[in-house]
Amino acid sequence: MTYQIKFGTDGWRGVIAEDYTFDNLRRATQGFASYLLEKGKQGQWVVVGHDKRFDSENFAASAAEVLAANGLNVYLTNGATPTPVIAYAVVDKKACGAVNITASHNPPTDNGFKVRDEHGGAIDPDGLKRIEGLIPESVEEVKRLEMSAGMRDVAGFLFVGNPGGTRCHRQDTFHNDHAQQARQTL
C-alpha cells in the first residue's frame, strides 16, 4: 500500500528514509504543482529552497524537477536558505508560490516539505487539503524533468532547459539571509 501523505501546518514532515523519501517528496510536489496549475499559474515562477538537513539540497532539486516538468519556472537556491528569505523571495520575484525543504524545529531525523502562496505566506487549510487530494497514489503518475538532462552553466547560473524553454534558474548566491542581499542576487 502506498504511503498516505498528510499535511499539517504549512505542509508535510516525516522521518528521512522511512516515510520522507524521494518518491514521496515527488508525489507531494506533483500535488502542489497540480494545485498551482488548477489556479492558472502555468508558466509562472516558484521559489524552491532548503535548509542544512541531511540531503535537503537533493530533495529540493527533486522538487524543482517535478515543478519544471509541470510547466512551472523554478528559482532554485544553491545553498541552505533561511525560511524567511524564501518567503521574501516569493514576493520580491513575483513568484506564485514556494517549496521549502525543512522540518523546522522537528528532530534532525526528520525533513519536511513546506509550501507557500503568492504572498510568501501559509496556504489556507482548504488549499492544503486540496493539495493533499491532488497527490498521486503512485510515483509513476509524477511528471519529472531530470535536471542533469538539460542543465548548463551560464554566467554563474544553472538552467534546466526543455523543449518548452528554460524552466529552472539556480541562484548561486541566493542563500544569504538578509532580504536586501536576496533582492540583489535574484
CORFENDA-V243673 format. One record per pair of residues at least 6 apart in sequence whose ideal C-beta (glycine too) atoms are under 7 Angstrom apart, sorted by the first residue. I is the first residue (numbers start at 1). J is the second residue. D is the distance in whole Angstrom. If there is no record, write none. Layout:
BEGIN
i->I j->J d->D
i->I j->J d->D
END
This chain:
BEGIN
i->2 j->137 d->5
i->2 j->138 d->6
i->3 j->19 d->5
i->3 j->24 d->6
i->5 j->12 d->5
i->5 j->24 d->6
i->5 j->27 d->6
i->5 j->28 d->5
i->5 j->132 d->7
i->5 j->135 d->5
i->6 j->12 d->7
i->6 j->132 d->7
i->7 j->128 d->5
i->7 j->131 d->7
i->7 j->132 d->5
i->10 j->114 d->4
i->10 j->115 d->7
i->10 j->122 d->5
i->11 j->112 d->6
i->11 j->113 d->5
i->11 j->114 d->4
i->11 j->115 d->5
i->12 j->28 d->6
i->12 j->112 d->7
i->12 j->113 d->5
i->13 j->103 d->5
i->13 j->106 d->6
i->13 j->110 d->5
i->13 j->112 d->4
i->14 j->20 d->4
i->14 j->110 d->6
i->15 j->109 d->6
i->15 j->110 d->6
i->16 j->54 d->6
i->16 j->109 d->6
i->16 j->110 d->7
i->16 j->111 d->5
i->20 j->110 d->7
i->20 j->111 d->5
i->22 j->62 d->5
i->23 j->139 d->4
i->25 j->59 d->5
i->25 j->62 d->6
i->25 j->63 d->6
i->25 j->113 d->6
i->26 j->62 d->6
i->26 j->66 d->5
i->26 j->139 d->6
i->26 j->142 d->5
i->26 j->144 d->7
i->27 j->135 d->5
i->27 j->136 d->6
i->27 j->139 d->6
i->27 j->142 d->6
i->28 j->113 d->5
i->28 j->135 d->6
i->29 j->63 d->5
i->29 j->66 d->4
i->29 j->67 d->6
i->29 j->99 d->7
i->30 j->66 d->6
i->30 j->135 d->7
i->30 j->136 d->6
i->30 j->142 d->4
i->30 j->143 d->7
i->31 j->131 d->5
i->31 j->132 d->7
i->31 j->134 d->4
i->31 j->135 d->4
i->32 j->99 d->7
i->32 j->115 d->5
i->32 j->131 d->5
i->33 j->66 d->6
i->33 j->67 d->5
i->33 j->70 d->4
i->33 j->72 d->6
i->34 j->134 d->4
i->35 j->130 d->6
i->35 j->131 d->5
i->35 j->134 d->6
i->36 j->72 d->6
i->36 j->96 d->6
i->36 j->97 d->6
i->37 j->70 d->6
i->41 j->72 d->7
i->41 j->96 d->4
i->42 j->71 d->5
i->43 j->71 d->6
i->43 j->73 d->7
i->44 j->72 d->6
i->44 j->73 d->7
i->44 j->95 d->7
i->44 j->96 d->4
i->45 j->73 d->5
i->45 j->75 d->6
i->45 j->93 d->6
i->45 j->95 d->4
i->45 j->96 d->7
i->46 j->67 d->5
i->46 j->72 d->5
i->46 j->74 d->5
i->46 j->95 d->6
i->46 j->96 d->6
i->46 j->97 d->5
i->46 j->98 d->6
i->46 j->99 d->7
i->47 j->75 d->5
i->47 j->86 d->6
i->47 j->89 d->5
i->47 j->90 d->5
i->47 j->93 d->7
i->47 j->95 d->5
i->47 j->98 d->4
i->48 j->60 d->5
i->48 j->63 d->5
i->48 j->64 d->5
i->48 j->67 d->7
i->48 j->74 d->6
i->48 j->75 d->7
i->48 j->76 d->5
i->48 j->77 d->7
i->48 j->98 d->7
i->48 j->99 d->5
i->49 j->60 d->7
i->49 j->77 d->4
i->49 j->81 d->4
i->49 j->86 d->4
i->49 j->100 d->5
i->50 j->56 d->4
i->50 j->57 d->6
i->50 j->59 d->7
i->50 j->60 d->4
i->50 j->77 d->7
i->50 j->80 d->6
i->50 j->81 d->7
i->50 j->101 d->4
i->50 j->102 d->7
i->51 j->80 d->5
i->51 j->101 d->7
i->51 j->102 d->4
i->52 j->80 d->4
i->53 j->102 d->7
i->53 j->103 d->7
i->53 j->108 d->7
i->53 j->111 d->5
i->56 j->101 d->5
i->56 j->111 d->6
i->59 j->101 d->5
i->59 j->111 d->7
i->60 j->76 d->6
i->60 j->101 d->5
i->61 j->76 d->7
i->61 j->147 d->6
i->63 j->99 d->5
i->63 j->101 d->7
i->64 j->74 d->5
i->64 j->76 d->5
i->64 j->147 d->7
i->64 j->168 d->5
i->65 j->144 d->5
i->65 j->145 d->5
i->65 j->146 d->6
i->65 j->147 d->5
i->66 j->142 d->6
i->66 j->143 d->6
i->66 j->144 d->6
i->67 j->74 d->5
i->68 j->74 d->5
i->68 j->145 d->5
i->68 j->160 d->6
i->68 j->162 d->7
i->68 j->167 d->4
i->68 j->168 d->5
i->69 j->143 d->4
i->69 j->144 d->5
i->69 j->145 d->4
i->70 j->143 d->5
i->71 j->164 d->7
i->73 j->167 d->6
i->74 j->167 d->6
i->74 j->168 d->4
i->74 j->169 d->7
i->75 j->89 d->7
i->75 j->93 d->6
i->75 j->95 d->7
i->75 j->169 d->5
i->75 j->171 d->6
i->75 j->186 d->6
i->76 j->168 d->6
i->76 j->170 d->5
i->77 j->171 d->6
i->77 j->174 d->5
i->77 j->175 d->6
i->78 j->170 d->5
i->78 j->171 d->6
i->78 j->172 d->5
i->78 j->174 d->6
i->78 j->175 d->7
i->79 j->175 d->3
i->80 j->175 d->6
i->81 j->174 d->6
i->81 j->175 d->5
i->82 j->177 d->5
i->83 j->100 d->6
i->83 j->102 d->6
i->85 j->177 d->6
i->85 j->179 d->7
i->85 j->182 d->5
i->86 j->98 d->5
i->86 j->100 d->5
i->87 j->98 d->7
i->87 j->116 d->6
i->87 j->120 d->4
i->88 j->120 d->6
i->88 j->179 d->5
i->88 j->182 d->6
i->89 j->95 d->7
i->89 j->182 d->6
i->89 j->186 d->6
i->90 j->97 d->7
i->90 j->98 d->5
i->90 j->116 d->6
i->90 j->118 d->7
i->90 j->120 d->4
i->91 j->119 d->7
i->91 j->120 d->5
i->92 j->182 d->7
i->92 j->183 d->5
i->92 j->186 d->7
i->93 j->186 d->5
i->95 j->118 d->7
i->96 j->118 d->5
i->97 j->115 d->6
i->97 j->116 d->6
i->97 j->117 d->6
i->97 j->118 d->6
i->98 j->116 d->4
i->98 j->120 d->7
i->99 j->113 d->7
i->99 j->115 d->6
i->100 j->114 d->4
i->100 j->116 d->7
i->101 j->111 d->6
i->101 j->112 d->7
i->101 j->113 d->6
i->102 j->112 d->5
i->102 j->114 d->6
i->103 j->110 d->4
i->103 j->111 d->5
i->103 j->112 d->4
i->104 j->112 d->7
i->106 j->112 d->7
i->115 j->123 d->6
i->115 j->131 d->7
i->117 j->123 d->5
i->136 j->142 d->6
i->145 j->160 d->6
i->145 j->162 d->6
i->145 j->167 d->7
i->147 j->160 d->5
i->147 j->168 d->7
i->150 j->160 d->5
i->150 j->161 d->4
i->150 j->162 d->6
i->151 j->158 d->6
i->151 j->159 d->7
i->151 j->160 d->6
i->152 j->159 d->6
i->152 j->161 d->7
i->156 j->172 d->5
i->157 j->169 d->6
i->157 j->170 d->6
i->157 j->172 d->7
i->158 j->170 d->4
i->159 j->166 d->5
i->159 j->168 d->6
i->159 j->169 d->6
i->160 j->167 d->6
i->160 j->168 d->4
i->171 j->185 d->6
i->171 j->186 d->6
i->173 j->185 d->4
i->174 j->182 d->6
i->174 j->185 d->5
i->174 j->186 d->6
i->176 j->182 d->6
i->176 j->185 d->7
END
